[in-house]
Amino acid sequence: MKKIVKLLALLAVGTTLLYSCKKDENQVVFEGGTPPSLTASANGPLVFNIAQKNDPTVNFRWTNPDYKFNTGLSSQDVTYTLEIDTAGSNFSNAFRVQKAIANDQSYFPTVGELNTLLLSAGWLEDVPHNFEIRLKSSLANSAVPLYSNVVKITITPYLDVVYPVPADLYITGNATPASWQCGCNEADAPGQKFTKVSSSKFELSIELSANNSYLFLPDYGSWSAKYGFTGDGNLNNVNGADFKPNGNDIKAPATTKVYKITVDFKTGKFSVE
């Protein structure tokens, strides 16, 4: 009887080992890949102009990273991400450009498209910037990233705004000390005028009364034009939201105090802090 038990035990162990070997034989193992080689059709200096926004600009091309597994070359789709950052930042800037390009080996942006990408990362217009550009390749879920060589380009973006920038900007509303302006060509109220801090951005520090409303005006004594919330009146995020011409009333925060309001016509957004 003991011999039979031992024999059965040996058979069980042998079966387990055989199954484990078969499992190992069926495992798909990553064996490597080749970092993509990135080339650009120009290295600058490039000065972008809004009149050329639909024209082609730098052509980016790259090689296939040839992801390999023990089963052969990968048949999975490769996702590419073009990363743009200022020289010397080592692609660590949180606001760097990261343009996803699905399963392709080239990217031919127009002047306007590339200009928008650069401005979206916060780089100033009409100033030359020394950029470093690289390509990241990866498989599903950002697996097995590989990075290309770095290409250097100097580019001067142009100002491109969501809405035309007014010469002046004011605030009005019952959330402000001067309340609503009457639309009767009244004189500017002290403290209601924004300071223009850049070619597209205005700032103002002012007391806002809790839960009341306000709007932005290019001409303080007139209702011929206004800027307000893009959604229904007073349903905005009180810390900031999108605005538009002829928009709806903007709701102030729930605490009465002095706030710094920033209105940016380049992005079409305002913030309250």
C-alpha positions in Angstrom: 0.0 0.0 0.0 2.8 2.4 0.9 4.5 1.7 -2.4 1.3 2.6 -4.3 1.0 5.9 -2.3 4.6 6.8 -3.1 4.1 5.9 -6.8 1.0 8.2 -7.0 2.9 11.0 -5.3 5.7 10.8 -7.8 3.3 10.8 -10.7 1.6 13.9 -9.2 4.9 15.7 -8.9 5.9 14.7 -12.4 2.6 16.0 -13.8 3.1 19.3 -12.0 6.6 19.8 -13.4 5.5 18.9 -16.9 2.6 21.5 -16.7 5.0 24.1 -15.3 7.4 23.6 -18.2 4.6 23.9 -20.7 3.5 27.2 -19.0 7.1 28.5 -19.2 7.2 27.6 -22.8 4.0 29.6 -23.5 5.1 32.8 -21.8 5.6 35.8 -24.0 8.8 37.6 -23.0 10.0 41.0 -24.2 13.4 40.8 -25.7 14.1 44.4 -26.5 13.7 47.1 -29.1 15.6 49.9 -30.8 15.1 53.5 -29.7 13.5 55.4 -32.6 15.7 57.8 -34.6 14.0 61.2 -34.9 14.7 63.7 -37.7 13.4 67.2 -38.4 13.3 69.1 -41.7 14.5 72.3 -40.1 16.4 73.5 -37.0 15.6 77.2 -37.2 15.7 79.8 -36.2 12.0 79.9 -37.2 9.8 83.0 -36.7 6.1 82.1 -36.9 3.6 84.6 -38.4 -0.2 84.4 -38.1 -0.5 85.1 -41.8 1.2 81.8 -42.4 -0.8 79.7 -39.9 -2.0 77.3 -42.6 1.4 76.8 -44.1 3.5 73.6 -43.5 6.3 73.9 -41.0 8.8 71.4 -39.6 8.3 67.8 -40.8 9.1 65.2 -38.1 9.9 61.6 -39.1 11.1 58.7 -37.1 12.1 55.0 -37.4 10.1 52.0 -36.1 11.4 50.9 -32.7 10.9 47.2 -33.7 9.7 45.9 -30.4 10.6 42.2 -30.2 9.3 39.3 -28.1 10.3 35.7 -27.9 7.4 35.1 -30.3 8.9 37.4 -32.9 8.3 41.1 -33.8 5.4 42.7 -32.0 2.2 43.1 -33.9 0.8 45.5 -31.3 0.1 49.1 -32.3 2.9 51.5 -31.2 1.9 54.9 -29.6 4.3 57.8 -30.2 4.5 61.0 -28.1 6.4 64.0 -29.4 7.8 65.9 -26.4 8.9 69.5 -26.6 10.7 71.3 -23.8 13.1 74.3 -23.3 16.8 73.5 -23.7 18.4 72.3 -20.5 15.1 71.3 -18.8 15.8 67.6 -19.5 12.1 67.1 -20.4 11.2 67.6 -16.7 9.0 70.7 -17.1 5.5 69.9 -16.0 4.1 72.1 -18.8 6.2 70.7 -21.6 4.4 69.8 -24.9 3.4 66.1 -25.1 1.7 65.5 -28.5 0.3 62.0 -28.8 0.5 60.4 -32.3 -1.1 57.0 -32.7 0.6 54.4 -34.7 2.3 56.6 -37.3 6.0 57.4 -38.1 5.6 61.1 -39.1 4.1 64.3 -38.0 3.7 67.3 -40.3 2.1 70.2 -38.3 1.1 73.5 -39.8 2.5 76.7 -38.5 -0.7 77.4 -36.6 -0.9 73.9 -35.1 2.7 74.0 -33.8 2.3 77.6 -32.6 -0.8 76.5 -30.6 1.1 73.6 -29.0 3.9 75.9 -27.9 1.6 78.6 -26.4 -0.5 76.0 -24.6 2.6 75.1 -22.6 2.9 78.7 -21.5 5.8 79.9 -23.6 5.6 83.6 -24.5 4.9 84.9 -27.9 7.3 87.1 -29.9 10.3 85.7 -28.0 12.7 83.2 -29.5 12.8 79.9 -27.5 15.5 77.2 -27.8 13.5 74.0 -27.8 14.6 70.4 -27.4 12.4 67.8 -29.0 12.4 64.0 -28.6 10.1 61.1 -29.4 8.8 58.5 -26.9 7.5 55.2 -28.2 5.4 52.8 -26.1 3.0 49.9 -26.3 -0.4 49.5 -24.7 -0.8 51.2 -21.3 2.5 53.1 -21.9 4.5 49.8 -21.5 8.1 49.5 -22.6 8.9 53.2 -23.3 11.8 54.0 -25.6 13.2 57.5 -26.3 14.8 58.9 -29.4 17.7 61.2 -29.9 17.1 64.9 -29.1 16.5 67.4 -31.9 17.1 71.2 -31.2 15.1 73.9 -32.9 14.8 77.7 -32.2 11.2 79.0 -32.7 9.6 82.4 -32.1 5.8 81.9 -31.6 3.2 84.5 -32.5 0.3 85.7 -30.3 -2.8 83.8 -31.1 -5.8 84.6 -29.0 -9.2 83.0 -28.4 -10.9 86.5 -28.5 -9.5 89.9 -29.6 -7.8 91.6 -26.8 -9.4 94.9 -25.7 -7.4 98.0 -24.9 -8.9 98.2 -21.4 -10.8 95.9 -19.1 -13.1 96.6 -16.1 -15.2 94.7 -13.7 -18.7 95.5 -12.7 -21.4 93.8 -10.6 -23.0 93.7 -7.2 -20.1 91.6 -6.1 -17.9 94.7 -6.5 -17.6 97.8 -4.3 -19.1 100.0 -7.1 -21.9 97.5 -7.9 -23.4 97.5 -11.4 -22.5 100.4 -13.7 -25.5 102.1 -15.2 -24.6 102.0 -18.9 -25.0 105.8 -19.0 -21.4 106.8 -19.8 -20.6 107.2 -16.1 -17.0 107.8 -15.2 -14.7 104.9 -14.4 -15.0 103.8 -10.8 -11.7 103.8 -9.0 -10.4 100.3 -8.4 -12.6 98.7 -11.0 -10.0 98.8 -13.8 -7.7 95.8 -14.6 -3.9 96.2 -15.2 -2.7 94.8 -18.5 0.3 92.6 -17.5 1.0 91.1 -20.9 -0.2 91.3 -24.5 -3.2 89.1 -23.7 -3.6 89.1 -19.9 -5.2 91.4 -17.4 -5.0 91.3 -13.5 -6.9 93.0 -10.7 -7.0 92.7 -7.0 -10.4 93.7 -5.6 -12.9 92.8 -2.8 -15.7 90.5 -3.9 -18.8 90.1 -1.8 -19.9 86.6 -1.2 -22.1 84.8 -3.7 -22.9 87.9 -5.7 -22.3 88.5 -9.4 -20.0 90.3 -11.8 -19.0 90.7 -15.4 -16.0 92.1 -17.4 -16.3 95.2 -19.6 -14.0 96.7 -22.2 -15.8 100.1 -21.7 -16.8 100.8 -18.2 -19.7 103.2 -18.9 -21.4 101.1 -21.6 -23.2 97.8 -22.1 -22.3 97.6 -25.8 -19.9 94.8 -25.0 -19.2 92.5 -22.1 -17.5 89.2 -21.2 -19.1 86.6 -19.0 -19.3 82.9 -18.2 -19.8 80.5 -21.1 -22.5 78.5 -19.3 -25.7 79.5 -17.5 -25.5 82.5 -15.3 -23.9 82.1 -11.8 -23.2 78.3 -12.4 -19.5 78.8 -12.9 -16.6 77.4 -10.9 -16.0 80.4 -8.5 -12.3 79.8 -8.7 -12.2 80.3 -12.4 -13.7 79.2 -15.7 -14.1 79.9 -19.4 -15.4 83.3 -20.5 -16.8 84.6 -23.8 -18.1 87.8 -25.3 -21.7 88.4 -24.3 -21.5 85.7 -21.7 -23.6 85.3 -18.6 -23.2 86.6 -15.0 -20.2 85.2 -13.1 -20.8 84.1 -9.4 -18.3 85.3 -6.8 -16.8 82.9 -4.1 -18.6 82.2 -0.9 -16.3 84.3 1.3 -16.1 88.1 1.1 -12.5 89.2 0.8 -9.9 90.6 -1.6 -9.2 88.3 -4.6 -6.8 88.5 -7.4 -8.6 88.0 -10.7 -6.7 87.1 -13.9 -8.4 87.3 -17.3 -6.4 85.7 -20.2 -7.7 86.3 -23.8 -5.1 83.9 -25.1 -6.8 81.0 -23.4 -10.3 82.4 -22.9 -10.1 81.6 -19.2 -10.2 83.6 -16.0 -9.0 82.7 -12.5 -9.9 83.9 -9.0 -7.5 83.4 -6.1 
